[in-house]
Amino acid sequence: MTEQTQVPAAPRVLGAHDGRIVPGIGSVSNRFMIDGRETGGRFALLQHLFEPSALAAPMHRHTTRTNTPMCCPAG
C-alpha cells in the first residue's frame, strides 16, 4: 500500500440499519460497517449475522490477515 487514506477526525456512529449487508454461506450474512476500501485496506469492521446457537463457520485459519473477534451482546 503506497496510497494514504484520509481518516475522519470525528468518531463514526453507525445506526442499526447502516452498513452494507452481504449474504454469506447458509444462514449467515455479513454486515460491513467499515469497509476496507474506506481505510486503504488497513482495517475493516464487520458483523456476522446469524441466529443464536447457529454454527457460524467451520474451523479455519487465516494466513494473510489478522482477525480480532469481539462478542457484544445484542439488545
Secondary structure, DSSP 8 states (H G I E B T S, - for coil): --------SS-----TT-SEEEE-STT-EEEEEE-GGGGTTS--EEEEE--TT-----S---SSS----------
